[in-house]
Amino acid sequence: MKTYYIKADRFLLENRTITNKYLQIEDSKFGSFVDQPPANSEVADWSGYTIAPGLFDTHIHGIKGNDVMDGSKQAIKNISKELLKIGVTRFLPTTLTASTEDLNQAVAAVAEAVDEGLPGAQSEGIYLEGPYFTETHKGAQNPVYFKDPSYEEFQQWQQRSNNQIVKIALAPERKGAKEFIRKMTLEGIKVSLGHTNASYDCCREAVDAGADIFVHLFNGMKGLHHREPGVVGAACTLQHTFAELICDGHHVHPVVASMVAQMKKEQLVLITDCMRAGLMPDGVYQLGEFPVHMENGMARTETGSLAGSTLQLVHGVKNLQAWTQMPLYEIWHRASLSPAKSLHKENKLGSIAPGKLADYVVLDNQLEVHAAAIEGEVKYQQKHE
């Protein structure tokens, strides 16, 4: 792999912004910053632009007419390609609650697509959202398929996925959930809590068993009450847990999102929960087995429940930065480094630091993505007239 240098007005680092430097890219990884590269070095000149680490969407179902539940390797490749154009360099293809057969097909399709090679954003493993949920907070998940956790069933999906499942979401009040969480944790599978009506104590016990992520905070869960902290209270107060947040202004009020950003700090993970209507015009789309109506960018089921989102992760960063007035570099890393930390991948992904994979995006002052690179290779560049 070649060595080259990036010239840019500023670089977003974990704890600060660096200006007017050159960043070395060597053997697909980030190197050090220099004032001037060696003579005759190759330089990628992005003067007037900002370089930021690639975004990492750990909860995304689909985009631009494609969905993981299509059970098609081409759909996964299309999602990968479209995500790179909006600054996402890593993602977790995310399933929905569905029949065993449909989930078999979905995870196998992801495995096939990854094996053949993805053209854009790279998969860091499959995220099973369900089917071990509770009907009280079903959201856009189909309760027909809800059930208690089964280790044997999970093993079948894991086998069909070629061992690519890295994360699973469940309701901790389901029978056998605590033991299931312990088994998952021992196998290195991350466990998220969501679509749940669990008490604070139940959540705490689940966290003690190994669960340490809360699915799209405030949505699909028991809320905060002054005499029963519930799932939200557990997510906001239990140490060493991560909380997902959808910052589209619809799922969570900006004031509440800002409050959570102050409370969770580096353990806040910005996600999209985007479905196939993302980057598409208003209309009727399918989410699993449910028709979803999108109007003004907001997707709802026929019963009125929010059905995923159409959010771009870079817009979530932009929104939260505007709501909190926190430094851009700090909010940006909630969508790159924090997701990597939630999966124990922070040593190789999530920030511009020597030795990490050189996933980066080129941004203008409006945070529009002009180029994106995977492991140092520019795979997307906006066409300029």
Solvent accessible surface area in square Angstrom, and as a share of the most:
residue,aa,sasa,rsa
1,M,124,0.55
2,K,111,0.47
3,T,57,0.33
4,Y,9,0.04
5,Y,15,0.06
6,I,0,0.00
7,K,72,0.31
8,A,3,0.02
9,D,61,0.31
10,R,70,0.26
11,F,0,0.00
12,L,0,0.00
13,L,12,0.06
14,E,79,0.35
15,N,103,0.53
16,R,120,0.44
17,T,50,0.29
18,I,25,0.13
19,T,78,0.46
20,N,116,0.60
21,K,60,0.25
22,Y,27,0.10
23,L,1,0.00
24,Q,35,0.16
25,I,0,0.00
26,E,76,0.34
27,D,83,0.43
28,S,21,0.14
29,K,88,0.37
30,F,6,0.02
31,G,13,0.13
32,S,59,0.38
33,F,52,0.22
34,V,45,0.26
35,D,102,0.53
36,Q,130,0.58
37,P,17,0.11
38,P,79,0.50
39,A,93,0.72
40,N,161,0.82
41,S,36,0.23
42,E,90,0.41
43,V,59,0.34
44,A,29,0.23
45,D,91,0.47
46,W,29,0.10
47,S,55,0.35
48,G,41,0.40
49,Y,51,0.19
50,T,3,0.02
51,I,0,0.00
52,A,0,0.00
53,P,2,0.01
54,G,6,0.06
55,L,0,0.00
56,F,3,0.01
57,D,0,0.00
58,T,1,0.00
59,H,0,0.00
60,I,2,0.01
61,H,3,0.02
62,G,0,0.00
63,I,2,0.01
64,K,88,0.37
65,G,32,0.30
66,N,22,0.11
67,D,0,0.00
68,V,2,0.01
69,M,30,0.13
70,D,58,0.30
71,G,12,0.12
72,S,40,0.26
73,K,79,0.34
74,Q,102,0.45
75,A,5,0.04
76,I,0,0.00
77,K,40,0.17
78,N,46,0.24
79,I,1,0.01
80,S,0,0.00
81,K,110,0.47
82,E,21,0.09
83,L,2,0.01
84,L,4,0.02
85,K,71,0.30
86,I,18,0.09
87,G,0,0.00
88,V,1,0.00
89,T,1,0.01
90,R,13,0.05
91,F,0,0.00
92,L,0,0.00
93,P,0,0.00
94,T,0,0.00
95,T,0,0.00
96,L,8,0.04
97,T,7,0.04
98,A,10,0.08
99,S,22,0.14
100,T,39,0.23
101,E,118,0.53
102,D,61,0.32
103,L,1,0.00
104,N,23,0.12
105,Q,105,0.47
106,A,0,0.00
107,V,0,0.00
108,A,27,0.21
109,A,5,0.04
110,V,0,0.00
111,A,10,0.08
112,E,88,0.40
113,A,0,0.00
114,V,49,0.28
115,D,120,0.62
116,E,97,0.44
117,G,39,0.38
118,L,15,0.07
119,P,64,0.40
120,G,1,0.01
121,A,0,0.00
122,Q,44,0.19
123,S,21,0.13
124,E,19,0.09
125,G,6,0.06
126,I,0,0.00
127,Y,0,0.00
128,L,0,0.00
129,E,2,0.01
130,G,1,0.01
131,P,0,0.00
132,Y,0,0.00
133,F,0,0.00
134,T,21,0.12
135,E,108,0.48
136,T,90,0.53
137,H,48,0.22
138,K,77,0.32
139,G,30,0.29
140,A,12,0.09
141,Q,6,0.03
142,N,17,0.09
143,P,33,0.21
144,V,117,0.67
145,Y,52,0.20
146,F,27,0.11
147,K,65,0.27
148,D,56,0.29
149,P,20,0.12
150,S,34,0.22
151,Y,56,0.21
152,E,118,0.53
153,E,23,0.10
154,F,0,0.00
155,Q,69,0.31
156,Q,100,0.44
157,W,2,0.01
158,Q,18,0.08
159,Q,149,0.66
160,R,132,0.48
161,S,0,0.00
162,N,100,0.51
163,N,112,0.58
164,Q,31,0.14
165,I,2,0.01
166,V,34,0.20
167,K,2,0.01
168,I,0,0.00
169,A,0,0.00
170,L,0,0.00
171,A,0,0.00
172,P,1,0.00
173,E,67,0.30
174,R,61,0.22
175,K,164,0.70
176,G,46,0.44
177,A,1,0.01
178,K,46,0.20
179,E,91,0.41
180,F,7,0.03
181,I,0,0.00
182,R,114,0.42
183,K,75,0.32
184,M,0,0.00
185,T,60,0.35
186,L,156,0.77
187,E,80,0.36
188,G,55,0.53
189,I,13,0.07
190,K,23,0.10
191,V,1,0.01
192,S,0,0.00
193,L,1,0.00
194,G,0,0.00
195,H,9,0.04
196,T,0,0.00
197,N,58,0.30
198,A,3,0.02
199,S,38,0.25
200,Y,50,0.19
201,D,75,0.39
202,C,21,0.13
203,C,0,0.00
204,R,90,0.33
205,E,84,0.37
206,A,0,0.00
207,V,27,0.16
208,D,107,0.56
209,A,12,0.09
210,G,25,0.24
211,A,0,0.00
212,D,24,0.12
213,I,2,0.01
214,F,0,0.00
215,V,0,0.00
216,H,9,0.04
217,L,0,0.00
218,F,62,0.26
219,N,30,0.15
220,G,19,0.18
221,M,7,0.03
222,K,51,0.22
223,G,40,0.38
224,L,119,0.59
225,H,85,0.38
226,H,147,0.66
227,R,188,0.68
228,E,56,0.25
229,P,50,0.32
230,G,0,0.00
231,V,0,0.00
232,V,2,0.01
233,G,3,0.03
234,A,0,0.00
235,A,0,0.00
236,C,19,0.11
237,T,87,0.51
238,L,24,0.12
239,Q,141,0.63
240,H,141,0.63
241,T,0,0.00
242,F,22,0.09
243,A,0,0.00
244,E,1,0.00
245,L,0,0.00
246,I,1,0.01
247,C,1,0.01
248,D,28,0.14
249,G,32,0.30
250,H,87,0.39
251,H,22,0.10
252,V,8,0.04
253,H,113,0.50
254,P,38,0.24
255,V,105,0.60
256,V,44,0.25
257,A,0,0.00
258,S,21,0.13
259,M,92,0.41
260,V,0,0.00
261,A,1,0.01
262,Q,101,0.45
263,M,90,0.40
264,K,11,0.05
265,K,125,0.53
266,E,96,0.43
267,Q,52,0.23
268,L,0,0.00
269,V,2,0.01
270,L,2,0.01
271,I,1,0.00
272,T,2,0.01
273,D,9,0.05
274,C,1,0.00
275,M,0,0.00
276,R,38,0.14
277,A,0,0.00
278,G,0,0.00
279,L,67,0.33
280,M,66,0.30
281,P,97,0.61
282,D,77,0.40
283,G,29,0.28
284,V,93,0.53
285,Y,31,0.12
286,Q,78,0.35
287,L,3,0.02
288,G,30,0.29
289,E,89,0.40
290,F,59,0.25
291,P,44,0.28
292,V,0,0.00
293,H,83,0.37
294,M,10,0.04
295,E,120,0.54
296,N,127,0.65
297,G,29,0.28
298,M,53,0.24
299,A,1,0.01
300,R,98,0.36
301,T,16,0.09
302,E,125,0.56
303,T,129,0.75
304,G,35,0.33
305,S,41,0.27
306,L,42,0.21
307,A,0,0.00
308,G,9,0.09
309,S,4,0.03
310,T,26,0.15
311,L,17,0.09
312,Q,36,0.16
313,L,1,0.01
314,V,4,0.03
315,H,83,0.37
316,G,1,0.01
317,V,0,0.00
318,K,88,0.37
319,N,42,0.22
320,L,0,0.00
321,Q,51,0.23
322,A,57,0.44
323,W,68,0.24
324,T,23,0.13
325,Q,139,0.62
326,M,27,0.12
327,P,59,0.37
328,L,25,0.13
329,Y,46,0.18
330,E,47,0.21
331,I,1,0.00
332,W,0,0.00
333,H,4,0.02
334,R,15,0.05
335,A,0,0.00
336,S,0,0.00
337,L,12,0.06
338,S,3,0.02
339,P,0,0.00
340,A,0,0.00
341,K,52,0.22
342,S,2,0.01
343,L,13,0.07
344,H,132,0.59
345,K,44,0.19
346,E,54,0.24
347,N,133,0.68
348,K,79,0.33
349,L,3,0.02
350,G,12,0.11
351,S,2,0.01
352,I,9,0.05
353,A,26,0.20
354,P,102,0.64
355,G,44,0.42
356,K,19,0.08
357,L,27,0.14
358,A,0,0.00
359,D,8,0.04
360,Y,1,0.00
361,V,0,0.00
362,V,0,0.00
363,L,0,0.00
364,D,24,0.12
365,N,119,0.61
366,Q,120,0.53
367,L,17,0.09
368,E,87,0.39
369,V,9,0.05
370,H,16,0.07
371,A,0,0.00
372,A,0,0.00
373,A,0,0.00
374,I,10,0.05
375,E,61,0.27
376,G,2,0.02
377,E,93,0.42
378,V,60,0.35
379,K,91,0.39
380,Y,47,0.18
381,Q,101,0.45
382,Q,44,0.20
383,K,187,0.79
384,H,106,0.47
385,E,218,0.98
